[in-house]
Amino acid sequence: MKRTVSLVRSSAGELTRVSTIAAAGMLVAVGVVLSFTKIVLSPVLEISFDFLPLAAGGMLYGPVVSGIMGVVGDVLGYLVRPNGPFFPGFTLNALVSGSLYGFFLYRRPVTLGRVIAVSAVLTLIVNLGLNPLWLSMMYGKAFVVLLTGRLLKNAVMFPINTALLMTVLKFVERFRLRRQAEA
């Protein structure tokens, strides 16, 4: 519990640095742009890269900053390119996702086990829990029906997203370590 409180305090302290706010803003912008570039494989299967800047923000700045990044990115993405009605549940998903990336990755080395763990937790909580719940509430369809369609998609996308996440986070980690060595 002490580690969690310390992590949240440290991440909140990052908000006092102008460089953090500027970099987080750039990562949000990249995430919004990446939300437009999706590879559609089928009606239920698409590859999207918009989670990568959020994960990088979680690794660099912690759960508070990356949670805020998720909320800002979700709202900006909707304002720039609305796709259906605005629903605050999806903004909550972005907050939860950003915070989870921060809790798992902030001030810790990037390891395959840690990346698999954060991917698994996000898949279970957000992709298979909250997303079908919000869609069920919005469209009046049965939760179980929506969940069934997402199970296959997430089973296919889990290794792809994990590999992408590992690659990007290792790159960001090398860049961060190089900058720390120069300072």
Disulfide bonds with the S-S distance in Angstrom:
none
